[in-house]
């Protein structure tokens, strides 16, 4: 009868032999692990951020309140309700101006946003919820015009585009303060960067 030690040694040898056979059947590792170079042209479709205080980055295009009403009826009504007063998915996008110091506050693009281009930036990225980024630039400008018209911030004949949108004076523009906390003053590090994390960071500084 084989001893327990002998059985264990036999099982280990069998496992190592099987593992070696499996490893030899794997394809050779390529010189490059994964990925490929990416160009500025490749990144461009995702490079859609907008500097909302100035409107820098707003694309070409234009829309009117009347056009925006049509876009809203077709693409936004089901979630936001008639005249953006609230629907089954989202609350109102109209009103609340002057309520930011009250309880309850009414948070809408008109009452909350300090800069008008924020609405374009968010709508283009995230709306409609079931098909984000499916609206054209003209449609986003138009529906933005409609929403700001409903908030009584622009007239019905306003033409919304990259030049006119940043000029809209938002009611809540001057109610924000600069975040001067030290941890909010981070600077981008591109080389010789300290490790991330408090313990590793302390060790890295101690080694200087």
BALOBA-1460 file (C-alpha; in Angstrom, 3 decimals):
// residues 208
<rec num="1" residu="x" x="0.000" y="0.000" z="0.000"/>
<rec num="2" residu="x" x="1.436" y="3.379" z="-1.025"/>
<rec num="3" residu="x" x="2.241" y="5.803" z="1.765"/>
<rec num="4" residu="x" x="0.479" y="9.135" z="2.057"/>
<rec num="5" residu="x" x="3.736" y="10.970" z="1.234"/>
<rec num="6" residu="x" x="4.278" y="8.901" z="-1.923"/>
<rec num="7" residu="x" x="0.720" y="9.561" z="-3.102"/>
<rec num="8" residu="x" x="1.182" y="13.268" z="-2.494"/>
<rec num="9" residu="x" x="4.419" y="13.370" z="-4.446"/>
<rec num="10" residu="x" x="2.855" y="11.500" z="-7.346"/>
<rec num="11" residu="x" x="-0.116" y="13.924" z="-7.450"/>
<rec num="12" residu="x" x="2.220" y="16.927" z="-7.394"/>
<rec num="13" residu="x" x="4.297" y="15.571" z="-10.254"/>
<rec num="14" residu="x" x="1.163" y="14.860" z="-12.284"/>
<rec num="15" residu="x" x="-0.106" y="18.427" z="-11.679"/>
<rec num="16" residu="x" x="3.208" y="19.998" z="-12.714"/>
<rec num="17" residu="x" x="3.361" y="17.874" z="-15.859"/>
<rec num="18" residu="x" x="-0.203" y="18.829" z="-16.806"/>
<rec num="19" residu="x" x="0.525" y="22.529" z="-16.094"/>
<rec num="20" residu="x" x="3.644" y="22.478" z="-18.263"/>
<rec num="21" residu="x" x="1.741" y="20.846" z="-21.110"/>
<rec num="22" residu="x" x="-0.986" y="23.472" z="-20.856"/>
<rec num="23" residu="x" x="1.534" y="26.342" z="-20.789"/>
<rec num="24" residu="x" x="3.319" y="25.020" z="-23.876"/>
<rec num="25" residu="x" x="0.021" y="25.132" z="-25.796"/>
<rec num="26" residu="x" x="-0.477" y="28.885" z="-25.229"/>
<rec num="27" residu="x" x="0.479" y="31.246" z="-28.106"/>
<rec num="28" residu="x" x="3.640" y="33.272" z="-27.707"/>
<rec num="29" residu="x" x="3.200" y="36.600" z="-25.945"/>
<rec num="30" residu="x" x="3.337" y="39.495" z="-28.437"/>
<rec num="31" residu="x" x="5.974" y="42.186" z="-28.091"/>
<rec num="32" residu="x" x="3.272" y="44.707" z="-27.129"/>
<rec num="33" residu="x" x="0.815" y="43.705" z="-24.436"/>
<rec num="34" residu="x" x="-2.272" y="45.528" z="-25.727"/>
<rec num="35" residu="x" x="-3.516" y="48.799" z="-27.205"/>
<rec num="36" residu="x" x="-2.367" y="50.898" z="-30.106"/>
<rec num="37" residu="x" x="-1.302" y="54.502" z="-30.686"/>
<rec num="38" residu="x" x="-4.154" y="57.020" z="-30.785"/>
<rec num="39" residu="x" x="-4.147" y="60.259" z="-32.733"/>
<rec num="40" residu="x" x="-5.764" y="63.629" z="-32.085"/>
<rec num="41" residu="x" x="-8.291" y="62.795" z="-34.826"/>
<rec num="42" residu="x" x="-9.255" y="59.627" z="-32.919"/>
<rec num="43" residu="x" x="-9.851" y="61.626" z="-29.732"/>
<rec num="44" residu="x" x="-11.817" y="64.418" z="-31.406"/>
<rec num="45" residu="x" x="-15.282" y="62.765" z="-31.252"/>
<rec num="46" residu="x" x="-14.939" y="62.628" z="-27.440"/>
<rec num="47" residu="x" x="-13.368" y="66.074" z="-27.111"/>
<rec num="48" residu="x" x="-16.655" y="67.921" z="-26.691"/>
<rec num="49" residu="x" x="-16.120" y="69.746" z="-23.405"/>
<rec num="50" residu="x" x="-17.183" y="73.377" z="-23.237"/>
<rec num="51" residu="x" x="-15.711" y="76.174" z="-21.134"/>
<rec num="52" residu="x" x="-19.078" y="77.253" z="-19.819"/>
<rec num="53" residu="x" x="-18.200" y="80.736" z="-18.500"/>
<rec num="54" residu="x" x="-16.936" y="81.872" z="-21.914"/>
<rec num="55" residu="x" x="-18.650" y="79.412" z="-24.259"/>
<rec num="56" residu="x" x="-15.322" y="78.305" z="-25.720"/>
<rec num="57" residu="x" x="-15.832" y="74.958" z="-27.425"/>
<rec num="58" residu="x" x="-19.439" y="75.571" z="-28.446"/>
<rec num="59" residu="x" x="-19.796" y="74.107" z="-31.952"/>
<rec num="60" residu="x" x="-21.193" y="75.707" z="-35.109"/>
<rec num="61" residu="x" x="-24.954" y="75.625" z="-35.422"/>
<rec num="62" residu="x" x="-28.047" y="77.583" z="-34.468"/>
<rec num="63" residu="x" x="-31.552" y="77.099" z="-33.197"/>
<rec num="64" residu="x" x="-34.661" y="79.110" z="-32.411"/>
<rec num="65" residu="x" x="-37.357" y="78.854" z="-29.775"/>
<rec num="66" residu="x" x="-39.892" y="77.647" z="-32.343"/>
<rec num="67" residu="x" x="-37.545" y="74.924" z="-33.569"/>
<rec num="68" residu="x" x="-36.763" y="73.984" z="-29.991"/>
<rec num="69" residu="x" x="-40.437" y="73.544" z="-29.217"/>
<rec num="70" residu="x" x="-40.660" y="70.962" z="-32.013"/>
<rec num="71" residu="x" x="-37.542" y="69.140" z="-30.823"/>
<rec num="72" residu="x" x="-38.854" y="69.123" z="-27.272"/>
<rec num="73" residu="x" x="-42.230" y="67.706" z="-28.292"/>
<rec num="74" residu="x" x="-40.541" y="64.900" z="-30.228"/>
<rec num="75" residu="x" x="-37.605" y="64.003" z="-27.989"/>
<rec num="76" residu="x" x="-38.116" y="65.397" z="-24.474"/>
<rec num="77" residu="x" x="-41.819" y="65.516" z="-23.637"/>
<rec num="78" residu="x" x="-42.161" y="61.889" z="-22.555"/>
<rec num="79" residu="x" x="-39.790" y="62.376" z="-19.614"/>
<rec num="80" residu="x" x="-40.038" y="66.104" z="-18.829"/>
<rec num="81" residu="x" x="-43.747" y="66.754" z="-19.368"/>
<rec num="82" residu="x" x="-45.603" y="69.565" z="-21.098"/>
<rec num="83" residu="x" x="-43.642" y="72.810" z="-21.299"/>
<rec num="84" residu="x" x="-40.880" y="71.221" z="-19.191"/>
<rec num="85" residu="x" x="-43.046" y="71.520" z="-16.080"/>
<rec num="86" residu="x" x="-42.190" y="67.982" z="-14.944"/>
<rec num="87" residu="x" x="-42.996" y="64.497" z="-16.126"/>
<rec num="88" residu="x" x="-42.838" y="60.845" z="-15.063"/>
<rec num="89" residu="x" x="-39.019" y="60.778" z="-15.025"/>
<rec num="90" residu="x" x="-37.801" y="64.313" z="-14.256"/>
<rec num="91" residu="x" x="-39.075" y="67.269" z="-12.272"/>
<rec num="92" residu="x" x="-39.630" y="70.756" z="-13.568"/>
<rec num="93" residu="x" x="-37.019" y="72.578" z="-15.631"/>
<rec num="94" residu="x" x="-38.869" y="75.870" z="-15.355"/>
<rec num="95" residu="x" x="-39.130" y="78.426" z="-12.563"/>
<rec num="96" residu="x" x="-37.463" y="78.619" z="-9.178"/>
<rec num="97" residu="x" x="-35.511" y="81.764" z="-9.985"/>
<rec num="98" residu="x" x="-34.607" y="83.428" z="-6.680"/>
<rec num="99" residu="x" x="-35.301" y="80.286" z="-4.640"/>
<rec num="100" residu="x" x="-31.682" y="79.224" z="-4.068"/>
<rec num="101" residu="x" x="-31.692" y="80.723" z="-0.553"/>
<rec num="102" residu="x" x="-35.138" y="79.371" z="0.296"/>
<rec num="103" residu="x" x="-36.532" y="76.054" z="1.493"/>
<rec num="104" residu="x" x="-37.344" y="74.208" z="-0.585"/>
<rec num="105" residu="x" x="-35.132" y="75.338" z="-3.435"/>
<rec num="106" residu="x" x="-36.459" y="74.780" z="-6.938"/>
<rec num="107" residu="x" x="-33.524" y="73.598" z="-9.027"/>
<rec num="108" residu="x" x="-33.895" y="74.313" z="-12.731"/>
<rec num="109" residu="x" x="-31.529" y="75.462" z="-15.486"/>
<rec num="110" residu="x" x="-32.951" y="78.952" z="-15.037"/>
<rec num="111" residu="x" x="-32.600" y="79.103" z="-11.260"/>
<rec num="112" residu="x" x="-29.356" y="77.193" z="-10.735"/>
<rec num="113" residu="x" x="-26.964" y="77.434" z="-13.699"/>
<rec num="114" residu="x" x="-24.483" y="80.314" z="-13.461"/>
<rec num="115" residu="x" x="-23.682" y="80.139" z="-17.193"/>
<rec num="116" residu="x" x="-26.057" y="79.447" z="-20.069"/>
<rec num="117" residu="x" x="-23.728" y="77.071" z="-22.026"/>
<rec num="118" residu="x" x="-24.021" y="74.509" z="-19.211"/>
<rec num="119" residu="x" x="-27.401" y="73.508" z="-20.629"/>
<rec num="120" residu="x" x="-25.930" y="72.877" z="-24.074"/>
<rec num="121" residu="x" x="-23.008" y="70.898" z="-22.637"/>
<rec num="122" residu="x" x="-25.222" y="68.646" z="-20.512"/>
<rec num="123" residu="x" x="-27.945" y="68.147" z="-23.106"/>
<rec num="124" residu="x" x="-25.507" y="67.216" z="-25.846"/>
<rec num="125" residu="x" x="-23.735" y="64.685" z="-23.615"/>
<rec num="126" residu="x" x="-26.626" y="63.028" z="-21.825"/>
<rec num="127" residu="x" x="-29.980" y="63.645" z="-23.494"/>
<rec num="128" residu="x" x="-32.311" y="62.141" z="-24.438"/>
<rec num="129" residu="x" x="-31.814" y="59.528" z="-21.762"/>
<rec num="130" residu="x" x="-32.531" y="56.590" z="-24.093"/>
<rec num="131" residu="x" x="-30.245" y="57.890" z="-26.874"/>
<rec num="132" residu="x" x="-27.586" y="60.269" z="-25.530"/>
<rec num="133" residu="x" x="-25.561" y="62.262" z="-28.082"/>
<rec num="134" residu="x" x="-28.138" y="61.572" z="-30.788"/>
<rec num="135" residu="x" x="-29.237" y="65.213" z="-31.103"/>
<rec num="136" residu="x" x="-27.578" y="67.407" z="-33.703"/>
<rec num="137" residu="x" x="-25.899" y="70.652" z="-32.660"/>
<rec num="138" residu="x" x="-28.783" y="72.614" z="-34.191"/>
<rec num="139" residu="x" x="-31.292" y="70.569" z="-32.180"/>
<rec num="140" residu="x" x="-29.392" y="71.129" z="-28.935"/>
<rec num="141" residu="x" x="-29.192" y="74.875" z="-29.579"/>
<rec num="142" residu="x" x="-32.904" y="74.921" z="-30.389"/>
<rec num="143" residu="x" x="-34.102" y="72.971" z="-27.356"/>
<rec num="144" residu="x" x="-31.807" y="75.074" z="-25.145"/>
<rec num="145" residu="x" x="-33.449" y="78.186" z="-26.550"/>
<rec num="146" residu="x" x="-36.866" y="76.725" z="-25.774"/>
<rec num="147" residu="x" x="-35.952" y="75.889" z="-22.171"/>
<rec num="148" residu="x" x="-34.491" y="79.332" z="-21.521"/>
<rec num="149" residu="x" x="-37.527" y="80.929" z="-23.165"/>
<rec num="150" residu="x" x="-39.818" y="79.010" z="-20.812"/>
<rec num="151" residu="x" x="-37.701" y="80.390" z="-17.949"/>
<rec num="152" residu="x" x="-38.294" y="83.895" z="-19.337"/>
<rec num="153" residu="x" x="-34.576" y="84.519" z="-19.834"/>
<rec num="154" residu="x" x="-34.763" y="85.171" z="-23.588"/>
<rec num="155" residu="x" x="-37.392" y="86.377" z="-26.042"/>
<rec num="156" residu="x" x="-39.271" y="84.237" z="-28.527"/>
<rec num="157" residu="x" x="-37.240" y="85.631" z="-31.457"/>
<rec num="158" residu="x" x="-33.856" y="84.790" z="-29.865"/>
<rec num="159" residu="x" x="-31.399" y="82.866" z="-32.066"/>
<rec num="160" residu="x" x="-29.240" y="80.548" z="-29.994"/>
<rec num="161" residu="x" x="-25.696" y="79.907" z="-31.216"/>
<rec num="162" residu="x" x="-22.080" y="79.923" z="-30.046"/>
<rec num="163" residu="x" x="-21.978" y="83.717" z="-30.046"/>
<rec num="164" residu="x" x="-25.296" y="84.541" z="-28.388"/>
<rec num="165" residu="x" x="-25.544" y="81.762" z="-25.796"/>
<rec num="166" residu="x" x="-22.693" y="82.963" z="-23.525"/>
<rec num="167" residu="x" x="-24.209" y="86.445" z="-23.526"/>
<rec num="168" residu="x" x="-27.327" y="85.334" z="-21.637"/>
<rec num="169" residu="x" x="-27.176" y="86.783" z="-18.121"/>
<rec num="170" residu="x" x="-28.128" y="83.972" z="-15.780"/>
<rec num="171" residu="x" x="-29.900" y="85.023" z="-12.552"/>
<rec num="172" residu="x" x="-27.680" y="82.873" z="-10.336"/>
<rec num="173" residu="x" x="-24.359" y="83.827" z="-11.941"/>
<rec num="174" residu="x" x="-23.044" y="85.883" z="-9.024"/>
<rec num="175" residu="x" x="-24.230" y="83.561" z="-6.249"/>
<rec num="176" residu="x" x="-21.281" y="81.140" z="-6.464"/>
<rec num="177" residu="x" x="-18.034" y="81.389" z="-4.487"/>
<rec num="178" residu="x" x="-14.550" y="80.221" z="-5.412"/>
<rec num="179" residu="x" x="-13.538" y="76.946" z="-3.743"/>
<rec num="180" residu="x" x="-10.305" y="77.982" z="-2.002"/>
<rec num="181" residu="x" x="-9.742" y="74.783" z="-0.019"/>
<rec num="182" residu="x" x="-6.131" y="73.531" z="-0.385"/>
<rec num="183" residu="x" x="-7.209" y="70.147" z="-1.720"/>
<rec num="184" residu="x" x="-9.107" y="71.875" z="-4.538"/>
<rec num="185" residu="x" x="-5.935" y="73.558" z="-5.832"/>
<rec num="186" residu="x" x="-4.447" y="70.448" z="-7.443"/>
<rec num="187" residu="x" x="-1.924" y="70.930" z="-10.226"/>
<rec num="188" residu="x" x="-1.500" y="68.495" z="-13.097"/>
<rec num="189" residu="x" x="1.609" y="66.332" z="-12.733"/>
<rec num="190" residu="x" x="3.113" y="64.918" z="-15.943"/>
<rec num="191" residu="x" x="6.476" y="63.533" z="-14.751"/>
<rec num="192" residu="x" x="8.182" y="62.399" z="-11.523"/>
<rec num="193" residu="x" x="4.788" y="62.417" z="-9.817"/>
<rec num="194" residu="x" x="4.390" y="61.320" z="-6.185"/>
<rec num="195" residu="x" x="2.451" y="58.113" z="-5.564"/>
<rec num="196" residu="x" x="-1.278" y="58.420" z="-4.967"/>
<rec num="197" residu="x" x="-2.397" y="57.798" z="-1.402"/>
<rec num="198" residu="x" x="-1.575" y="59.280" z="1.975"/>
<rec num="199" residu="x" x="0.731" y="56.502" z="3.209"/>
<rec num="200" residu="x" x="2.674" y="56.168" z="-0.030"/>
<rec num="201" residu="x" x="2.827" y="59.946" z="-0.350"/>
<rec num="202" residu="x" x="4.312" y="60.277" z="3.137"/>
<rec num="203" residu="x" x="6.934" y="57.613" z="2.346"/>
<rec num="204" residu="x" x="7.777" y="59.342" z="-0.956"/>
<rec num="205" residu="x" x="8.285" y="62.690" z="0.803"/>
<rec num="206" residu="x" x="10.326" y="61.072" z="3.560"/>
<rec num="207" residu="x" x="12.707" y="59.706" z="0.954"/>
<rec num="208" residu="x" x="13.549" y="63.186" z="-0.403"/>
